[in-house]
Amino acid sequence: MRRQKRSTQSYQRRGPQREPYDFIVIVCEGKKSETFYFEAIKTKYRLSNANIRVTSAPGTDPMSIVKYAEKLVEENAYDRAYCVFDRDSHSTYDQAIARINASPGGVLRAITSWPCFELWLLLHFKYTTQPFNPVGRKSSGARLLAELQKYYPTYVKGSTTAFSDTSAKLNEAMKNATRLTEHNRRCNSTNPSTLVHVLVDYLTKIKNL
């Protein structure tokens, strides 16, 4: 008996098929620039939706992000879960880092920025070790944003175009972020700092790992 040909709807129900590279989730703080940034990287490097999921946690504090990542790993058995969050003034930052460090198998990974994600964008335009601290009513994040807008005046929080606007300078940002990480290691410093380059490097090479 001839096998009946599957309908188009049957194939659609199956959804995207997993590719032969890591199965990961990236958990960000709400619908912020980070979410759009990593989605844009997925598009640029043609990464499968079946392998790479970018999502936002129900809460915006670091512990909410870590707990949501743990839940997703338990439900989906991801190879890695990247928790993307800022230092800012979050009271649960240290607790979240400790929980990630204590997680079994190294599945959870922290991608932190001090004071916030916009430092990664600033490093596309300049290298800096300048600390960002609150001054008066101006938060550390607001001070960093003002510095970034000197070089990237159209940027606003929640930007959907941050990757496309800065991607031509990605190699420079990678060099500057690596240099800053090495500086911080030598000086035992964390302000400013970012690990976004670690995740970006991983995503751009994931098909060949």
TIRO-2110 file (N, C-alpha, C; in Angstrom, 1 decimal):
// TIRO-2110
0.9, -1.2, 0.0, N, 1, A
0.0, 0.0, 0.0, CA, 1, A
0.9, 1.2, 0.0, C, 1, A
0.6, 2.2, -0.9, N, 2, A
1.4, 3.4, -0.9, CA, 2, A
1.2, 4.3, 0.3, C, 2, A
2.3, 4.8, 0.8, N, 3, A
2.3, 5.7, 1.9, CA, 3, A
1.7, 7.0, 1.6, C, 3, A
0.7, 7.5, 2.4, N, 4, A
0.0, 8.7, 2.1, CA, 4, A
1.0, 9.9, 2.3, C, 4, A
1.0, 10.8, 1.4, N, 5, A
1.8, 12.0, 1.5, CA, 5, A
1.3, 12.9, 2.6, C, 5, A
2.3, 13.4, 3.4, N, 6, A
1.9, 14.2, 4.5, CA, 6, A
1.5, 15.6, 4.0, C, 6, A
0.5, 16.2, 4.7, N, 7, A
0.1, 17.5, 4.3, CA, 7, A
1.0, 18.6, 4.8, C, 7, A
0.9, 19.8, 4.2, N, 8, A
1.8, 20.9, 4.6, CA, 8, A
1.5, 21.2, 6.1, C, 8, A
0.2, 21.1, 6.5, N, 9, A
-0.1, 21.4, 7.9, CA, 9, A
0.6, 20.4, 8.8, C, 9, A
0.7, 19.1, 8.4, N, 10, A
1.4, 18.1, 9.2, CA, 10, A
2.8, 18.5, 9.5, C, 10, A
3.5, 19.0, 8.5, N, 11, A
4.9, 19.5, 8.7, CA, 11, A
5.0, 20.7, 9.6, C, 11, A
4.0, 21.6, 9.4, N, 12, A
4.0, 22.8, 10.2, CA, 12, A
3.9, 22.5, 11.7, C, 12, A
3.1, 21.5, 12.0, N, 13, A
2.8, 21.1, 13.4, CA, 13, A
4.1, 20.6, 14.1, C, 13, A
5.0, 20.0, 13.3, N, 14, A
6.2, 19.5, 13.9, CA, 14, A
7.1, 20.6, 14.4, C, 14, A
7.0, 21.8, 13.8, N, 15, A
7.8, 23.0, 14.2, CA, 15, A
9.3, 22.9, 13.7, C, 15, A
10.1, 23.8, 14.1, N, 16, A
11.5, 23.8, 13.6, CA, 16, A
12.3, 22.6, 14.2, C, 16, A
13.2, 22.1, 13.3, N, 17, A
13.9, 20.9, 13.7, CA, 17, A
15.3, 21.4, 14.3, C, 17, A
15.7, 20.7, 15.4, N, 18, A
17.0, 21.0, 16.1, CA, 18, A
18.2, 20.7, 15.1, C, 18, A
19.1, 21.7, 15.2, N, 19, A
20.4, 21.6, 14.4, CA, 19, A
21.4, 20.9, 15.3, C, 19, A
22.5, 20.4, 14.7, N, 20, A
23.5, 19.7, 15.5, CA, 20, A
24.5, 20.6, 16.2, C, 20, A
24.0, 21.5, 17.0, N, 21, A
24.8, 22.3, 17.9, CA, 21, A
24.0, 22.6, 19.2, C, 21, A
24.6, 23.2, 20.1, N, 22, A
24.1, 23.3, 21.5, CA, 22, A
22.6, 23.9, 21.5, C, 22, A
21.9, 23.4, 22.5, N, 23, A
20.5, 23.7, 22.8, CA, 23, A
20.6, 24.7, 24.0, C, 23, A
20.3, 26.0, 23.8, N, 24, A
20.5, 26.9, 24.9, CA, 24, A
19.3, 27.9, 25.0, C, 24, A
19.2, 28.5, 26.2, N, 25, A
18.2, 29.5, 26.4, CA, 25, A
19.0, 30.7, 27.0, C, 25, A
18.6, 31.9, 26.6, N, 26, A
19.1, 33.2, 27.1, CA, 26, A
18.0, 33.9, 27.8, C, 26, A
18.1, 34.1, 29.1, N, 27, A
17.1, 34.8, 29.9, CA, 27, A
17.5, 36.2, 30.2, C, 27, A
16.7, 37.1, 29.8, N, 28, A
17.0, 38.6, 30.0, CA, 28, A
16.1, 39.2, 31.0, C, 28, A
16.3, 40.5, 31.3, N, 29, A
15.5, 41.3, 32.2, CA, 29, A
14.4, 41.9, 31.4, C, 29, A
13.2, 41.3, 31.3, N, 30, A
12.1, 42.0, 30.7, CA, 30, A
12.3, 42.2, 29.2, C, 30, A
11.5, 43.0, 28.6, N, 31, A
11.6, 43.4, 27.2, CA, 31, A
12.5, 44.6, 27.1, C, 31, A
13.8, 44.4, 27.3, N, 32, A
14.8, 45.4, 27.2, CA, 32, A
15.7, 45.3, 26.0, C, 32, A
16.7, 46.2, 25.8, N, 33, A
17.5, 46.1, 24.7, CA, 33, A
18.2, 44.8, 24.5, C, 33, A
18.5, 44.1, 25.6, N, 34, A
19.3, 42.9, 25.5, CA, 34, A
18.5, 41.8, 24.7, C, 34, A
17.2, 41.7, 25.0, N, 35, A
16.3, 40.7, 24.3, CA, 35, A
16.4, 40.9, 22.8, C, 35, A
16.2, 42.2, 22.4, N, 36, A
16.2, 42.5, 20.9, CA, 36, A
17.6, 42.3, 20.4, C, 36, A
18.6, 42.6, 21.2, N, 37, A
20.0, 42.4, 20.7, CA, 37, A
20.4, 41.0, 20.4, C, 37, A
20.0, 40.1, 21.3, N, 38, A
20.3, 38.7, 21.0, CA, 38, A
19.5, 38.0, 20.0, C, 38, A
18.2, 38.5, 19.8, N, 39, A
17.4, 38.0, 18.7, CA, 39, A
18.0, 38.5, 17.4, C, 39, A
18.6, 39.7, 17.4, N, 40, A
19.2, 40.1, 16.1, CA, 40, A
20.4, 39.3, 15.8, C, 40, A
21.2, 38.9, 16.8, N, 41, A
22.3, 38.0, 16.5, CA, 41, A
21.9, 36.7, 16.0, C, 41, A
20.8, 36.1, 16.5, N, 42, A
20.2, 34.9, 16.0, CA, 42, A
19.9, 35.0, 14.5, C, 42, A
19.3, 36.2, 14.1, N, 43, A
18.9, 36.4, 12.7, CA, 43, A
20.2, 36.5, 11.8, C, 43, A
21.1, 37.4, 12.3, N, 44, A
22.4, 37.6, 11.5, CA, 44, A
23.1, 36.3, 11.3, C, 44, A
23.3, 35.5, 12.2, N, 45, A
24.1, 34.3, 12.1, CA, 45, A
23.2, 33.0, 11.8, C, 45, A
22.0, 33.3, 11.5, N, 46, A
21.0, 32.2, 11.0, CA, 46, A
21.0, 31.0, 12.0, C, 46, A
20.8, 31.4, 13.3, N, 47, A
20.7, 30.4, 14.3, CA, 47, A
19.3, 29.9, 14.5, C, 47, A
19.2, 28.6, 14.6, N, 48, A
17.8, 28.0, 14.6, CA, 48, A
17.1, 28.3, 15.9, C, 48, A
15.8, 28.6, 15.7, N, 49, A
14.9, 28.8, 16.9, CA, 49, A
14.7, 27.6, 17.7, C, 49, A
15.0, 26.4, 17.1, N, 50, A
14.9, 25.2, 17.8, CA, 50, A
16.1, 25.0, 18.8, C, 50, A
17.2, 25.7, 18.5, N, 51, A
18.4, 25.5, 19.3, CA, 51, A
18.6, 26.7, 20.3, C, 51, A
18.2, 27.9, 19.8, N, 52, A
18.5, 29.1, 20.6, CA, 52, A
17.2, 29.8, 21.0, C, 52, A
16.9, 29.9, 22.2, N, 53, A
15.7, 30.6, 22.7, CA, 53, A
16.1, 31.8, 23.5, C, 53, A
15.6, 33.0, 23.1, N, 54, A
15.8, 34.2, 23.9, CA, 54, A
14.5, 34.6, 24.5, C, 54, A
14.5, 34.8, 25.8, N, 55, A
13.2, 35.0, 26.5, CA, 55, A
13.5, 36.0, 27.6, C, 55, A
12.4, 36.5, 28.3, N, 56, A
12.6, 37.4, 29.4, CA, 56, A
11.9, 36.8, 30.6, C, 56, A
12.4, 37.0, 31.8, N, 57, A
11.9, 36.5, 33.0, CA, 57, A
10.7, 37.3, 33.5, C, 57, A
9.8, 36.6, 34.3, N, 58, A
8.6, 37.4, 34.8, CA, 58, A
9.0, 38.6, 35.6, C, 58, A
10.1, 38.4, 36.4, N, 59, A
10.6, 39.5, 37.2, CA, 59, A
11.9, 40.1, 36.6, C, 59, A
12.3, 41.3, 37.1, N, 60, A
13.5, 41.9, 36.6, CA, 60, A
14.7, 41.9, 37.5, C, 60, A
14.6, 41.4, 38.7, N, 61, A
15.7, 41.3, 39.6, CA, 61, A
16.5, 40.1, 39.3, C, 61, A
17.8, 40.1, 39.6, N, 62, A
18.7, 38.9, 39.2, CA, 62, A
18.2, 37.6, 39.7, C, 62, A
17.7, 37.5, 40.9, N, 63, A
17.2, 36.2, 41.4, CA, 63, A
16.0, 35.7, 40.6, C, 63, A
15.1, 36.6, 40.2, N, 64, A
14.0, 36.1, 39.4, CA, 64, A
14.5, 35.5, 38.1, C, 64, A
15.5, 36.1, 37.5, N, 65, A
16.1, 35.6, 36.2, CA, 65, A
16.7, 34.3, 36.4, C, 65, A
17.4, 34.1, 37.5, N, 66, A
18.1, 32.8, 37.8, CA, 66, A
17.0, 31.7, 38.0, C, 66, A
16.0, 32.0, 38.8, N, 67, A
15.0, 31.0, 39.2, CA, 67, A
14.2, 30.6, 37.9, C, 67, A
14.0, 31.6, 37.1, N, 68, A
13.2, 31.3, 35.8, CA, 68, A
14.1, 30.4, 34.9, C, 68, A
15.4, 30.7, 34.8, N, 69, A
16.3, 29.9, 34.0, CA, 69, A
16.3, 28.5, 34.6, C, 69, A
16.4, 28.3, 35.9, N, 70, A
16.4, 27.0, 36.5, CA, 70, A
15.1, 26.2, 36.1, C, 70, A
14.0, 26.9, 36.1, N, 71, A
12.7, 26.3, 35.7, CA, 71, A
12.7, 25.8, 34.3, C, 71, A
13.3, 26.7, 33.4, N, 72, A
13.3, 26.3, 31.9, CA, 72, A
14.3, 25.1, 31.7, C, 72, A
15.4, 25.1, 32.4, N, 73, A
16.3, 24.0, 32.3, CA, 73, A
15.7, 22.7, 32.7, C, 73, A
14.9, 22.7, 33.8, N, 74, A
14.3, 21.5, 34.3, CA, 74, A
13.2, 21.0, 33.3, C, 74, A
12.5, 22.0, 32.7, N, 75, A
11.4, 21.6, 31.8, CA, 75, A
11.9, 21.2, 30.4, C, 75, A
13.1, 21.7, 30.0, N, 76, A
13.5, 21.5, 28.6, CA, 76, A
14.9, 20.9, 28.4, C, 76, A
15.6, 20.6, 29.5, N, 77, A
17.0, 20.0, 29.5, CA, 77, A
17.9, 20.8, 28.5, C, 77, A
18.0, 22.1, 28.7, N, 78, A
18.9, 22.9, 27.9, CA, 78, A
20.4, 22.5, 28.3, C, 78, A
21.2, 22.6, 27.3, N, 79, A
22.7, 22.4, 27.5, CA, 79, A
23.2, 23.5, 28.4, C, 79, A
22.8, 24.7, 28.1, N, 80, A
23.2, 25.9, 28.8, CA, 80, A
22.1, 26.9, 29.0, C, 80, A
22.1, 27.6, 30.1, N, 81, A
21.1, 28.7, 30.3, CA, 81, A
21.9, 29.9, 30.7, C, 81, A
21.8, 30.9, 29.9, N, 82, A
22.6, 32.2, 30.1, CA, 82, A
21.6, 33.2, 30.8, C, 82, A
22.1, 33.7, 32.0, N, 83, A
21.3, 34.6, 32.7, CA, 83, A
21.9, 36.0, 32.5, C, 83, A
21.2, 36.9, 31.8, N, 84, A
21.7, 38.2, 31.5, CA, 84, A
21.1, 39.2, 32.4, C, 84, A
21.9, 39.8, 33.2, N, 85, A
21.4, 40.9, 34.1, CA, 85, A
22.4, 41.9, 34.5, C, 85, A
21.9, 43.0, 34.9, N, 86, A
22.8, 44.2, 35.3, CA, 86, A
23.1, 44.2, 36.8, C, 86, A
24.2, 44.9, 37.1, N, 87, A
24.4, 45.1, 38.6, CA, 87, A
23.5, 46.2, 39.1, C, 87, A
23.5, 47.3, 38.4, N, 88, A
22.6, 48.5, 38.9, CA, 88, A
22.6, 48.6, 40.4, C, 88, A
21.4, 48.7, 41.0, N, 89, A
21.3, 48.7, 42.4, CA, 89, A
20.5, 47.5, 42.9, C, 89, A
20.5, 46.4, 42.2, N, 90, A
19.8, 45.2, 42.6, CA, 90, A
20.3, 44.6, 43.9, C, 90, A
19.4, 44.4, 44.8, N, 91, A
19.7, 43.8, 46.1, CA, 91, A
20.0, 42.3, 46.1, C, 91, A
19.5, 41.7, 45.0, N, 92, A
19.7, 40.2, 44.9, CA, 92, A
20.9, 39.8, 44.0, C, 92, A
21.7, 40.8, 43.6, N, 93, A
22.7, 40.5, 42.6, CA, 93, A
23.7, 39.5, 43.1, C, 93, A
24.3, 39.7, 44.3, N, 94, A
25.3, 38.7, 44.9, CA, 94, A
24.7, 37.4, 45.1, C, 94, A
23.4, 37.3, 45.6, N, 95, A
22.7, 36.1, 45.8, CA, 95, A
22.5, 35.3, 44.5, C, 95, A
22.2, 36.0, 43.4, N, 96, A
22.0, 35.4, 42.1, CA, 96, A
23.3, 34.8, 41.6, C, 96, A
24.4, 35.5, 41.8, N, 97, A
25.7, 35.1, 41.3, CA, 97, A
26.1, 33.8, 42.1, C, 97, A
25.9, 33.8, 43.4, N, 98, A
26.2, 32.6, 44.3, CA, 98, A
25.4, 31.4, 43.8, C, 98, A
24.1, 31.6, 43.5, N, 99, A
23.3, 30.5, 43.1, CA, 99, A
23.7, 29.9, 41.8, C, 99, A
24.1, 30.8, 40.8, N, 100, A
24.6, 30.3, 39.6, CA, 100, A
25.9, 29.5, 39.8, C, 100, A
26.8, 30.1, 40.6, N, 101, A
28.1, 29.4, 40.8, CA, 101, A
27.9, 28.0, 41.5, C, 101, A
26.8, 27.9, 42.3, N, 102, A
26.6, 26.6, 43.0, CA, 102, A
25.7, 25.6, 42.2, C, 102, A
25.3, 26.1, 41.0, N, 103, A
24.4, 25.2, 40.2, CA, 103, A
25.2, 24.0, 39.6, C, 103, A
24.6, 22.8, 39.6, N, 104, A
25.3, 21.6, 39.1, CA, 104, A
25.6, 21.6, 37.6, C, 104, A
26.7, 21.1, 37.3, N, 105, A
27.1, 20.9, 35.9, CA, 105, A
27.4, 22.1, 35.0, C, 105, A
27.4, 23.2, 35.7, N, 106, A
27.8, 24.5, 34.9, CA, 106, A
26.8, 24.8, 33.8, C, 106, A
25.5, 24.4, 34.0, N, 107, A
24.5, 24.7, 33.0, CA, 107, A
24.1, 26.2, 33.0, C, 107, A
24.0, 26.7, 34.2, N, 108, A
23.7, 28.1, 34.4, CA, 108, A
24.9, 29.0, 34.2, C, 108, A
24.9, 30.0, 33.4, N, 109, A
26.0, 30.9, 33.2, CA, 109, A
25.5, 32.4, 33.5, C, 109, A
26.3, 33.2, 34.1, N, 110, A
26.0, 34.6, 34.4, CA, 110, A
26.6, 35.5, 33.3, C, 110, A
25.8, 36.3, 32.7, N, 111, A
26.3, 37.3, 31.8, CA, 111, A
25.9, 38.6, 32.4, C, 111, A
26.8, 39.2, 33.1, N, 112, A
26.6, 40.4, 33.9, CA, 112, A
27.2, 41.6, 33.3, C, 112, A
26.7, 42.8, 33.7, N, 113, A
27.3, 44.1, 33.3, CA, 113, A
27.2, 45.0, 34.5, C, 113, A
28.2, 45.7, 34.7, N, 114, A
28.3, 46.7, 35.8, CA, 114, A
28.6, 48.1, 35.2, C, 114, A
27.7, 49.1, 35.3, N, 115, A
26.5, 49.0, 35.9, CA, 115, A
25.3, 48.4, 35.1, C, 115, A
25.5, 48.4, 33.8, N, 116, A
24.4, 47.9, 33.0, CA, 116, A
24.9, 47.5, 31.5, C, 116, A
24.0, 46.9, 30.8, N, 117, A
24.2, 46.4, 29.4, CA, 117, A
24.8, 47.5, 28.5, C, 117, A
24.5, 48.7, 28.7, N, 118, A
24.9, 49.8, 27.9, CA, 118, A
26.4, 50.0, 27.9, C, 118, A
27.1, 49.4, 28.9, N, 119, A
28.6, 49.4, 28.9, CA, 119, A
29.1, 48.7, 27.7, C, 119, A
28.5, 47.5, 27.4, N, 120, A
28.9, 46.7, 26.2, CA, 120, A
28.7, 47.6, 24.9, C, 120, A
27.7, 48.3, 24.8, N, 121, A
27.5, 49.2, 23.6, CA, 121, A
28.6, 50.3, 23.6, C, 121, A
28.9, 50.9, 24.7, N, 122, A
29.9, 51.9, 24.8, CA, 122, A
31.2, 51.4, 24.3, C, 122, A
31.5, 50.1, 24.6, N, 123, A
32.8, 49.6, 24.2, CA, 123, A
33.0, 49.4, 22.7, C, 123, A
31.9, 49.5, 22.0, N, 124, A
32.0, 49.6, 20.5, CA, 124, A
32.6, 50.8, 20.0, C, 124, A
32.6, 51.9, 20.9, N, 125, A
33.1, 53.2, 20.5, CA, 125, A
34.4, 53.6, 21.1, C, 125, A
34.6, 53.1, 22.4, N, 126, A
35.8, 53.5, 23.1, CA, 126, A
36.1, 52.5, 24.2, C, 126, A
37.4, 52.4, 24.5, N, 127, A
37.8, 51.6, 25.7, CA, 127, A
37.8, 52.5, 26.9, C, 127, A
37.3, 52.0, 28.0, N, 128, A
37.2, 52.7, 29.2, CA, 128, A
37.3, 51.8, 30.4, C, 128, A
38.0, 52.4, 31.5, N, 129, A
38.0, 51.7, 32.8, CA, 129, A
37.3, 52.6, 33.8, C, 129, A
36.7, 53.7, 33.3, N, 130, A
36.1, 54.7, 34.2, CA, 130, A
34.9, 54.1, 35.0, C, 130, A
35.0, 54.1, 36.3, N, 131, A
33.9, 53.6, 37.1, CA, 131, A
32.6, 54.5, 36.9, C, 131, A
31.5, 53.9, 37.0, N, 132, A
30.2, 54.6, 36.9, CA, 132, A
29.5, 54.5, 38.2, C, 132, A
29.4, 55.6, 39.0, N, 133, A
28.7, 55.6, 40.3, CA, 133, A
27.6, 56.6, 40.3, C, 133, A
26.7, 56.5, 41.2, N, 134, A
25.6, 57.5, 41.3, CA, 134, A
26.2, 58.8, 41.8, C, 134, A
25.6, 59.9, 41.2, N, 135, A
26.0, 61.2, 41.6, CA, 135, A
24.7, 62.0, 41.8, C, 135, A
24.5, 62.4, 43.1, N, 136, A
23.2, 63.1, 43.3, CA, 136, A
22.0, 62.3, 43.0, C, 136, A
21.1, 62.8, 42.2, N, 137, A
20.0, 62.1, 41.8, CA, 137, A
20.2, 61.2, 40.5, C, 137, A
21.4, 61.3, 40.0, N, 138, A
21.7, 60.6, 38.7, CA, 138, A
22.3, 59.2, 39.1, C, 138, A
21.6, 58.2, 38.7, N, 139, A
22.1, 56.8, 38.9, CA, 139, A
23.3, 56.5, 38.1, C, 139, A
24.0, 55.4, 38.4, N, 140, A
25.1, 55.0, 37.7, CA, 140, A
24.7, 54.6, 36.2, C, 140, A
23.6, 54.0, 36.1, N, 141, A
23.1, 53.6, 34.8, CA, 141, A
22.8, 54.9, 33.9, C, 141, A
22.2, 55.9, 34.6, N, 142, A
21.9, 57.1, 33.8, CA, 142, A
23.2, 57.8, 33.4, C, 142, A
24.2, 57.8, 34.2, N, 143, A
25.5, 58.4, 33.9, CA, 143, A
26.1, 57.6, 32.7, C, 143, A
26.0, 56.3, 32.7, N, 144, A
26.5, 55.6, 31.6, CA, 144, A
25.8, 55.8, 30.3, C, 144, A
24.4, 55.9, 30.4, N, 145, A
23.6, 56.2, 29.2, CA, 145, A
24.0, 57.5, 28.6, C, 145, A
24.2, 58.5, 29.5, N, 146, A
24.6, 59.9, 29.0, CA, 146, A
26.0, 59.8, 28.2, C, 146, A
26.9, 59.0, 28.7, N, 147, A
28.2, 58.8, 28.1, CA, 147, A
28.0, 58.1, 26.7, C, 147, A
27.2, 57.1, 26.7, N, 148, A
27.0, 56.3, 25.5, CA, 148, A
26.4, 57.2, 24.4, C, 148, A
25.5, 58.1, 24.8, N, 149, A
24.8, 58.9, 23.8, CA, 149, A
25.7, 60.0, 23.2, C, 149, A
26.8, 60.2, 23.7, N, 150, A
27.8, 61.1, 23.1, CA, 150, A
28.3, 60.5, 21.8, C, 150, A
28.3, 59.1, 21.7, N, 151, A
28.8, 58.4, 20.6, CA, 151, A
27.7, 57.8, 19.7, C, 151, A
26.6, 57.5, 20.4, N, 152, A
25.5, 56.8, 19.8, CA, 152, A
24.2, 57.6, 20.2, C, 152, A
24.0, 58.8, 19.6, N, 153, A
23.0, 59.7, 20.1, CA, 153, A
21.6, 59.2, 19.9, C, 153, A
21.3, 58.3, 19.0, N, 154, A
20.0, 57.8, 18.8, CA, 154, A
19.6, 56.7, 19.7, C, 154, A
20.5, 56.2, 20.6, N, 155, A
20.2, 55.1, 21.4, CA, 155, A
19.2, 55.5, 22.6, C, 155, A
18.3, 54.6, 22.8, N, 156, A
17.4, 54.8, 24.0, CA, 156, A
17.2, 53.4, 24.6, C, 156, A
16.9, 53.4, 25.9, N, 157, A
16.7, 52.1, 26.6, CA, 157, A
15.5, 51.3, 25.8, C, 157, A
15.7, 50.0, 25.7, N, 158, A
14.7, 49.3, 25.0, CA, 158, A
14.8, 49.3, 23.5, C, 158, A
16.0, 49.8, 23.0, N, 159, A
16.2, 49.9, 21.5, CA, 159, A
16.0, 48.5, 20.9, C, 159, A
15.4, 48.5, 19.7, N, 160, A
15.2, 47.3, 18.9, CA, 160, A
16.3, 47.2, 17.9, C, 160, A
17.2, 48.2, 17.7, N, 161, A
18.1, 48.2, 16.6, CA, 161, A
19.6, 48.3, 17.1, C, 161, A
19.8, 48.1, 18.4, N, 162, A
21.2, 48.2, 18.9, CA, 162, A
22.2, 47.4, 18.2, C, 162, A
21.8, 46.1, 17.9, N, 163, A
22.8, 45.3, 17.2, CA, 163, A
23.1, 45.8, 15.8, C, 163, A
22.1, 46.1, 15.0, N, 164, A
22.3, 46.5, 13.6, CA, 164, A
23.0, 47.9, 13.6, C, 164, A
22.8, 48.7, 14.6, N, 165, A
23.4, 50.0, 14.7, CA, 165, A
24.9, 50.0, 15.0, C, 165, A
25.3, 48.9, 15.7, N, 166, A
26.7, 48.8, 16.2, CA, 166, A
27.5, 47.6, 15.6, C, 166, A
26.9, 46.8, 14.8, N, 167, A
27.5, 45.5, 14.4, CA, 167, A
28.8, 45.8, 13.6, C, 167, A
28.9, 46.9, 12.9, N, 168, A
30.1, 47.2, 12.2, CA, 168, A
31.3, 47.3, 13.1, C, 168, A
31.1, 47.6, 14.3, N, 169, A
32.1, 47.8, 15.3, CA, 169, A
32.3, 46.7, 16.3, C, 169, A
31.7, 45.5, 15.9, N, 170, A
31.7, 44.4, 16.9, CA, 170, A
33.1, 43.9, 17.2, C, 170, A
33.9, 43.8, 16.3, N, 171, A
35.3, 43.3, 16.6, CA, 171, A
36.0, 44.2, 17.5, C, 171, A
35.8, 45.5, 17.4, N, 172, A
36.4, 46.5, 18.3, CA, 172, A
35.9, 46.3, 19.7, C, 172, A
34.6, 46.1, 19.8, N, 173, A
33.9, 45.9, 21.1, CA, 173, A
34.4, 44.6, 21.8, C, 173, A
34.6, 43.6, 21.0, N, 174, A
35.2, 42.3, 21.6, CA, 174, A
36.6, 42.5, 22.1, C, 174, A
37.4, 43.2, 21.4, N, 175, A
38.8, 43.5, 21.9, CA, 175, A
38.7, 44.4, 23.1, C, 175, A
37.9, 45.4, 23.1, N, 176, A
37.8, 46.3, 24.3, CA, 176, A
37.3, 45.6, 25.5, C, 176, A
36.2, 44.7, 25.3, N, 177, A
35.7, 44.0, 26.5, CA, 177, A
36.6, 43.0, 27.0, C, 177, A
37.4, 42.3, 26.2, N, 178, A
38.4, 41.4, 26.6, CA, 178, A
39.5, 42.1, 27.4, C, 178, A
39.9, 43.2, 26.9, N, 179, A
40.9, 44.1, 27.5, CA, 179, A
40.5, 44.5, 28.9, C, 179, A
39.2, 44.9, 29.0, N, 180, A
38.6, 45.4, 30.2, CA, 180, A
38.6, 44.3, 31.2, C, 180, A
38.2, 43.1, 30.8, N, 181, A
38.1, 41.9, 31.7, CA, 181, A
39.5, 41.6, 32.3, C, 181, A
40.5, 41.6, 31.4, N, 182, A
41.9, 41.4, 31.9, CA, 182, A
42.3, 42.5, 32.9, C, 182, A
42.0, 43.7, 32.6, N, 183, A
42.3, 44.8, 33.5, CA, 183, A
41.6, 44.6, 34.9, C, 183, A
40.4, 44.2, 34.9, N, 184, A
39.6, 44.0, 36.1, CA, 184, A
40.2, 42.9, 36.9, C, 184, A
40.6, 41.8, 36.2, N, 185, A
41.2, 40.7, 36.9, CA, 185, A
42.5, 41.1, 37.6, C, 185, A
43.3, 41.9, 36.9, N, 186, A
44.6, 42.3, 37.5, CA, 186, A
44.3, 43.3, 38.7, C, 186, A
43.3, 44.1, 38.6, N, 187, A
43.1, 45.1, 39.6, CA, 187, A
42.0, 44.7, 40.6, C, 187, A
41.5, 43.5, 40.5, N, 188, A
40.4, 43.1, 41.3, CA, 188, A
39.2, 44.1, 41.4, C, 188, A
38.9, 44.5, 40.2, N, 189, A
37.8, 45.5, 40.0, CA, 189, A
36.6, 44.9, 39.3, C, 189, A
35.4, 45.5, 39.5, N, 190, A
34.2, 45.1, 38.9, CA, 190, A
33.5, 46.3, 38.2, C, 190, A
33.9, 47.5, 38.5, N, 191, A
33.1, 48.7, 38.0, CA, 191, A
34.1, 49.5, 37.2, C, 191, A
33.9, 49.6, 35.9, N, 192, A
32.9, 48.9, 35.1, CA, 192, A
33.3, 47.5, 34.6, C, 192, A
32.3, 46.7, 34.2, N, 193, A
32.6, 45.4, 33.7, CA, 193, A
31.5, 44.9, 32.9, C, 193, A
31.8, 43.9, 32.0, N, 194, A
30.7, 43.3, 31.3, CA, 194, A
31.2, 41.9, 30.8, C, 194, A
30.3, 41.0, 30.7, N, 195, A
30.6, 39.6, 30.2, CA, 195, A
29.8, 39.4, 28.9, C, 195, A
29.2, 40.4, 28.4, N, 196, A
28.3, 40.2, 27.2, CA, 196, A
29.2, 39.6, 26.0, C, 196, A
30.4, 40.0, 25.9, N, 197, A
31.3, 39.6, 24.9, CA, 197, A
31.5, 38.0, 24.9, C, 197, A
31.4, 37.5, 26.1, N, 198, A
31.6, 36.0, 26.2, CA, 198, A
30.4, 35.3, 25.5, C, 198, A
29.2, 35.8, 25.7, N, 199, A
28.0, 35.2, 25.1, CA, 199, A
28.0, 35.5, 23.6, C, 199, A
28.4, 36.7, 23.2, N, 200, A
28.4, 37.0, 21.8, CA, 200, A
29.4, 36.2, 21.0, C, 200, A
30.6, 36.0, 21.6, N, 201, A
31.6, 35.1, 21.0, CA, 201, A
31.1, 33.7, 20.9, C, 201, A
30.4, 33.2, 21.9, N, 202, A
29.8, 31.8, 21.9, CA, 202, A
28.8, 31.7, 20.8, C, 202, A
27.9, 32.7, 20.6, N, 203, A
26.8, 32.6, 19.6, CA, 203, A
27.4, 32.6, 18.2, C, 203, A
28.4, 33.5, 18.0, N, 204, A
28.9, 33.6, 16.7, CA, 204, A
29.7, 32.4, 16.2, C, 204, A
30.1, 31.6, 17.2, N, 205, A
30.9, 30.4, 16.8, CA, 205, A
30.2, 29.1, 17.1, C, 205, A
29.0, 29.1, 17.6, N, 206, A
28.3, 28.0, 18.1, CA, 206, A
28.2, 26.8, 17.0, C, 206, A
28.0, 27.2, 15.8, N, 207, A
27.8, 26.2, 14.8, CA, 207, A
29.1, 25.4, 14.5, C, 207, A
30.2, 25.9, 15.0, N, 208, A
31.5, 25.2, 14.7, CA, 208, A
32.1, 24.6, 16.0, C, 208, A
31.4, 24.7, 17.1, N, 209, A
31.9, 24.2, 18.4, CA, 209, A
31.8, 22.6, 18.5, C, 209, A
END
